[in-house]
Amino acid sequence: MHAIIVSTPGGPEALEYVERPDPVPGEGEVVVDVAAAGVNFIDIYHRSGAYPLSLPTPIGSEGAGTVSAVGPGVRDVAVGDSVAWANVLGSYAEKAVVPADRLVPVPEGVSAEVAAAAMLQGMTAHYLTHSTHEVKEGDQVLVHAGAGGMGQLLIQLAKLKGAKVFTTVSTGEKEKLARAAGADEVLRYEDFAEALNGTIDVVYDGVGKSTFDGGLQALRPRGLMALYGAASGPVPPFDPQTLNKQGSLFLTRPTLVHYIAERQELLQRASDLFGWITAGQLAINISHRYALADARQAHEDLAARRTTGKLLLIP
């Protein structure tokens, strides 16, 4: 089979397209024939060494496909099942080995591509809007990068909960996408802080360095900043007294792994997502598909913000 691995941290050129033996599942594992793998910023962090891994390593954290082999001790998954997963390394491959307890069933009516596109970003949007800050009717929510894959999902889920959603974008074309996702107000990055000064209940920020200070300014007293990513770079160290001065603000840096650690929570979040998708309440915008061998191009496009919706690799 073919797979993408990283032997030395670096830029997109660090992604190596290699041939490897077909995997054999171990205790509690299954092998999945990968139909699609999602491309995410966490993959860039793994590739670059920002999130260090033992090298050489397979890469890719999200995918969907069909079970082709089952290891000892696996009882609830069978050959032929349609499944999806997130937060499992090795998804950029024609075949992936996945712990059975990290798989979720993909219901009829949801394609493998949609399932792969929905898992990591979809469950992140789920926990942010339902757990990190449980959005309520009438909340004023700010979503940064509203035209991106994550941004579009956050907008839709916040609207399902009855919020008024503000978002930031960089161009007119991206504004159209954010409005199509349901955003009530679309702002440019350079003036959002002044426009929203002290009015927002929760800020969902996956941009990081370039939007962090403005996001704090936008929050009402006792508002929450959920910093879930750093697409523009990591936020520099700052004085926690800033949170006091700007209104007893809350700051959290959540990550998906802690919100799906228990299998029941993983299944519930995935079930909710697939239910909204099949009901037509949540749209998954797959904007680009790349061959597995073109993973470098996918990383370049994502990092340069040349894309808007979800990116997939198709083995």
N, C-alpha and C positions, 0 to 999 in steps of 0.2 A: 504494500500500500504506500501511498504518498502522504507526507505530513510536513508541517512547518515546525522547525525547531529554532532555538536560539542558543548559540554556543558562547558568544561574547556579547555583552550589552552594547547597544549602540543605536544608530538610526535605523530607518527602514531596511537598509542593506544588511542588517543583522539577522533578518528573517531568511532562513535557509529552507529551500524546497528540496526535501530528501525522500529517498525510498527506504522503507523500513519493513521488517517482517510483519506479517499480519499478527495482531495481538491475540493473546489467549487470556480469557478472564480467570481471575483468581477467586479466592473465597469471598463471597458476597458481591462479586462484580459481574457486569455484563459487558458484552461488546456490541456497539451500535454502529450500523452502517450510516454514516453521517449524510443527511440530505442537504443540510445547510448549517453554517456556523456564523454566529453573530460577531461583528467587529465592534469593539468597545474601547473607550479610553483606558480602561484598566489593562488592556492588552499592550497599549503603548507604554504604560508604566512598567509592565513586566519586561518588555523588550529593551527598554532604555536602561533598566536597572534602578529606576526610581523606587520600585517595589522589588527588592532583591529576591532572587530565586536561586536555588542550587542549579548550576549549569554543568553540562548542556541540559536544556529542558524543552519539552513540548510547550506549545503556547495556544492561546484561545480558551475562553472561559464559558462558552455558551453554545448550545447547538440543539438540533433535533434530528431524528431519523428513526430507523427501524431496528429493533433488537435482532442480532444475527447469532449470538451465542450467549449462553448463561453459565455462570460459574457455580461451584458447589455452595450450598447453603442459601441459594436464592429461591424464594418461594412465590413472591407476588409479581414477578415479571417473567414473561415467556417469549420465546422466539416468535417474531412476527409482530410484536407489540409496537405501536407508535408512541414514542416517548420524547421528552425534552428535558433539558437540564441547564443549570447555571452554576457558576463558581466551581467548575471542574476543569483543571488544566488538561490540554491535549485535544481541544475541540477543533483546532485547525488541522483536520486530517480526514482521510477517507473512512477510517474506522477509529472509534474512540472507546477507551475503556472507562466505564463510569460505575461508581458504587451504586448498587441497586437502590439503596435508601436515599439517593440524591436525585433519582429519576421521578418525573411526574408523567402521568398518562396524558396523551393528547387526544381530545375527543373528536369524534367525527364532525366534519364541518370546519375544522381548523387545519390548514395545510401545514406541512413541515416547515416551510419557509416562514409563515406567520408565527408559528410556535417558536422557532429559533429567534425571530426578531423580537418577540414579546418577553422572553424569559428574564433576562438580566435587567434591562431597562424597565420592563413592566412591573416586576416585583419591587424594584427600587422605588418607582413612582407609587406603588401600593403602600409600602411601609412608610414612605415620607408623608403621604396624605392621610393615612389611617392609623399610624402608630407614633412616629416621631412627633408630629403635630396632627391631631385628629381634626381635620378641617370640618367646620360647622357651617350651617346655613348663615349667609351674611358675612362670613370672614372675608377680609381683604388680603389677597395672596399675591406675592410677587414671584414670578417664575423667570429666571434668567435664561437666555438663549432659547426663546420660545419656538424657533423654527427647527431646532435640532430634534433628534429622535426622542431624547429624554424630555425636552421641553414640551413637545406636542403631547406626550403622554401625561405629564404633570398637569398641563392645562385641562385636558379632558377629564381627568379624575377629580381635580378640584372643582370643576363645573358640575360633575355628577353629584358632588357633596353640597352644592348650592353656594359656592363662593363667588365673589367678584374677583376676576383674575386680571392682573396687570402683567405684562411681560416686556422683555427687552429683546431687540433685534438690531442688526447692523445695516440692513438694506430694505428697500421697498419690496423686493421679491420675497424676502424672508417675512416681512410683515404680512403679506397675503397668506402665507402658510400658517402663521401664528393665529391670524383671525379665523382661518378655516378650521383650526383646532378648537376654537371657541373663546379665544382671549377677548375680554371686554375692552381693554385699553392696551395699545402697543406703543412703547416708548423706545427712543434711541439710548444707547449706553451713556452718551455724554451728558444727558440731562435728566435721567430718571430719578436721581437722588433728590434734586431740588423739587421736582414735580410731585414726589410722593412723601416728602419730608414729614416723618412722624406719624404716618397713617396706616402702615401695613402691619397685619397680625403675624404673618410668617413669610420669610424669604427663603426660597429654595434656590440655592446657589451651587451650580456645578462648574462655574467659570473660575472662581477663586481670586487670584491676586488683583485683577483689574476691576472687580466689582464689589469686593468685600467691604471696603470702607463706605461706599455709597449705600450698600445694603443695610448696614447698621444705621445710617442716617435715615433711611426710609421707614424703619421700624417704629411703631408706637411704643410707649412705655410698657415694659414687661413683654414685648414681642420676642419672637424666636427666630434666630438665624440658623437654618439647617444647611451647613456647608458640606455637600456630599461629593464634591469633586474639585479639580483644579486645572481646568483646560487651559487657562492663561498662565499657569504657574502657581506654585504654593504660596499661601498667604504668609508674609513675613511675621516674625514674632511681634506681639503687641502687648500692651499693658492691660491686664484684666480690669483695671480701674476704669477703662474706657466704657465697659458695659454698665458700670454704675452711673457714670456721668451722663450717659445717653438714655437713661431711663430704666435701670435695673433689667437690662436685656439678658436674654438667654442665648447661649451659643452651644451648638452640638456639632460634632463631626462624625455622623453615622456611617455605617457600611452594611451592605446587604447580608454578609455572612452572619451577623449577630441577630438578624431579623428572620432568618430561615434555619437557625441552628436545630430547632426541633422539627422532626418530620411533619408533624401535624400542622405546624405553622407554614412550612413549605407548601404542603398540599392545599391548604386553605387559600393562600395567596394566589397560587397557580389556578386553582379552581375559580376563584373570583375573576381573574383576568380572562380566562377562556370563556367564562359565562358572559362577561360583558362583550367580548368579541363576537360570540355567536348571536347575541341579542342585538348586535348592531350599535351598541352604546360606546364602544371603544374601537377606533380605527388605528391600524398599524400601518404606518407609511414606510414602505420599503423603497428607498430612493435609488439604491445602487446595488448591483449584483456583480461579483468578480469571480473569476475562476480561482481555485485554490492556489494555483501557481502565481497569481497576481496579488498575493497578500501585501507585498511591499507597496503597490500602488494604492491599495485600500488604506493602509496606514498613512501614506503621504496625504491622501485626500482628506481623511478625517482630521489629521493634525493641522492642516492648512485651512480647515473650516470651509472647504469647497463643497461640502455636502449639506443636506438639510434633514432628511429622515434617516432611516436605519440602513446600515451597510451589511451585506451578507457575503460570505464566501461560499461558493458552490463547488464541492469536490467533483 
